Every structure is written in C-alpha cells, then in structure tokens.
Amino acid sequence: MHLSRYFLPVLRDTPKEAEIISHQLMLRAGMVRQSSAGIYSWLPLGLRVLDKIANIVRDEQNRAGAIEVLMPTIQSADLWKQSGRYEDYGKEMLRIEDRHEREMLYGPTNEELITTIFRDGVRSYRDLPRNLYHIQWKFRDEIRPRFGVMRGREFLMKDAYSFDLSEEEGRRSYHRMFASYLRIFARMGLQSIPMAADTGPIGGDLSHEFIILAETGESQVFCHQDLIDGAIPPIDLDYDGDLTPIVDKWTSLYAATDEMHDAAKFDAEVPSDKQVSARGIEIGHIFFFGTKYSEPLNCKVQGPDGTPVALHMGSYGVGVSRLVGGIIEACHDDGGIVWPVPVAPFEVGLINLKSGDAGTDGACASLYERLINAGIDVLYDDTGERAGAKFATMDLIGLPYQLVVGPMGVANGMAEVKDRKTGDKQEVPIDTVADTLIDRVKSQRILC
Ligand code: 5CA
C-alpha cells in the first residue's frame, strides 16, 4: 500500500477524551473513530489489525476442532423468553421493535440461538461432540462504556458453543477450549493467565477468565507468580488426546479474579514472594453450564439406549475488538505502538527519504515489489513529508520493521533497517535487504 493513496488520519496531539494509552494511540494512529458513546468506526489501519486478530482466533479454533458459522446480530425476543433471560438481562440488552411490532433485540451473546440451531440439526448421539463458533458484532448497553474499544457497547466477539452427551465429555470440550485459548493469546504475543471467575448472566459453575496483566485493567486479580510465564501448548497439540494434564498444571496454582478471591486461601497457598496482586484485562472467558439452555430450549438427542438426553453445553468468548486495545496496552513505548508481527497492520514500513528523487524512487519501487511479491504486508511512505515527520508517523503506528532508503544510501548501495521494538538500526546492502526482511518477518508470524 502506498501511503500517498491510503487513508491514515493520524493526530499529532493526544485527544483529551482518551484516558488510557491504548485509546489515545488508537485515535492518534488513525485506527478508529468514535461514532457515539461506546460505538466505533474502524478505519483502514484498525480494521487490518482486527482482521489479523480474528484470523488467529479462527485458525486456532479450527485447529481445536471447532466449526465456523455466522449468526445474525438481530435476534427474536421469543427465544430469550423461553430461556428466561429476556427479563434477567435488564437494561444491558438493546430491545428493538420491528414494523410488525415484533420484539427483537441486538444480540449481546448467542446461547439461545445456537442451541435452537443445533437442536434442529442434530438427532443422534453419534453426531456429538460438536463445537460451533462465530465471529460477530455484539451489543451491550454498558452503563459506563469507556477506554475506547476495551469496554464498548458494540464490540466484536468470537463466541463458541460446545455440545456433548455427558457432563464428562462436556468437560473434555471445555479443556479443548482452555488449551486453544492459551495458544490464541500467545500467538498475539500475549501471556494470558486463566483465572477462576464468576459466571454472571451466562451461568454455570465452571468458568475461567483469561487475563493479561496491565495497570489499566478493569479487574483486580490475584495469582501465583509462576503462572506469568507458564508453558503454552505446542502447535501440534493433539486435541483428541487427554488435555487434563495441561488444564491441571495451569489450574494447580492460585489465580482468581476479585469476585472469586479468597484472601486466606491465597496466603495459605502462595508464598509471599510469589504473590501477585495486580490489575488485569479480561480478553477471554469460558463457561461450562451443562443443561442450563438445552433443558428449557429442548435441545436433546437420542442417547445410545434410545432415550432423549439434554445436551451438556459450554460457551467460550474472546473479546476480538477488546484485544486490539489490550495488545496496545501490552506493546507500546513513548513513540507509539509496537505491534508484534502476527497482528501488525503492515509488517514493514518502507520510508522514502526523498520522494521525487529518481534514484531513491526507483530503489524503493523495486524493494516494494520484492517484498509484496514475497507476501509481506508493506506500507510504503512515498509522500513528500519531511523525514522527521515520516519517522514519527512510522513509530506511532508501530510497524515491526522500518526500511529506510535515502539518496546517500542508494549511492552507496545501502539501506537501513530499524527494529521498532528494540530500536536497533542496521545498515544492510540494498541487494540483500529484501531477503533479510522476508526471513525475519516470516520467522515471527507464528510465535508459538
Ligand atoms: N457467551 C459468553 C461466552 S461466548 C460471553 O458472552 N462471555 S463474556 O460476557 O464473558 O464475553 C466474552 C468476552 O467478550 C469477554 O471476555 C471480553 O473479552 C469481551 N467483552 C465483553 N464485554 C465487552 C465490552 N463491553 N466491550 C468489549 N469487549 C467485551
């Protein structure tokens, strides 16, 4: 992409309405614009990150055996009346009436709808287990939308739903998602910690929130220090195998959110030099609630002995749009955002120090071609801005590598590569710099 043809409305000053760094940087880097309280438009740069995050979630959910579907944002109120949640959800639910005076709602989550879809599509226990997910916009009329996309009213969520014949098999499905979540977040460069959590309006008695530690997090959390660098399941994890050892290892050490915290237990189980009490951001939340929805919505299959069995279900959410803010909270410095390669909107920022100079333009054009042809995402700053402004914009938008080309370098056959994270600058021959960058970027696309 040539910057001269792109839409990147960066702001030099920090907008006053933004309280936390990720919100400030998302506005300054031209990633989002607020359209009304807690509702955002995603501009080109922000959308690229959102899509990359969604694709990592998709890739890892597919790997764990889940199957993608797409349900609508607008749902009928009738289903929610059957499950009993229409009243329970209260003012957080956006209720709509259509022209026939039918009660509709903008879905805050999809347990009811998926349960009826599954019920109507499956007859026998032989069709189990199954896990269906979608990545779709949700609406919750939060009393206090804040921190930009972190607590929005409209937000993008991945929600998966598992269906099993027995509680024991249902727990196996829960374990698959538990392991998959560790990989999803690690692939974005985040160290998440699963913590025992309250189930709120979703229900059930088994639940973990996946938390990343950050000063600006909304939750107070408590955990054992050793969880901060716990082992991530490998890419070739066998999701059909017994995943209990992975889950047991992660859950054997104390980790709880505020609502589930037991101070006496924390003190008894965790040595004082290993006690972590910090703020955290909830980037995912998984639930196992057995037959809470399958009973009232009559989601049953014929069991092996011919009698109908209500299915055991779990639901598994990832805050896809929240993650954009969460990753920035974890990955930034004074100059701006520092994207990990797998979620970077572009992987390389090519800076032409003297647009209009035939030699520099030619060198940049051929480097751009080679990188693009190798499948690298490149943003090429071919504008007439001065060098200082170009560097500041590239630092702000946080592309992992900057490739700087100027007339002097071209004359000497050299270009400069800057690593955004470390700040290291390296002179590399123009002839080999594309290959060097291709190798570096590709080696970091999958971090675990
Ligand atoms: N049905 C279940 C799981 S599929 C569910 O809705 N779970 S949830 O309420 O915990 O939401 C799942 C994830 O969505 C959360 O972990 C969080 O990362 C994200 N999320 C929830 N509310 C918001 C919000 N207001 N703004 C941005 N992200 C949110």
Residues whose N, C-alpha, C, O or C-beta is under 5 A from the ligand:
A	BS01	5CA	P108 T109 V149 M150 R151 G152 R153 F155 M157 K158 D159 A160 I202 E282 I283 G284 H285 S315 Y316 G317 V318 G319 R322
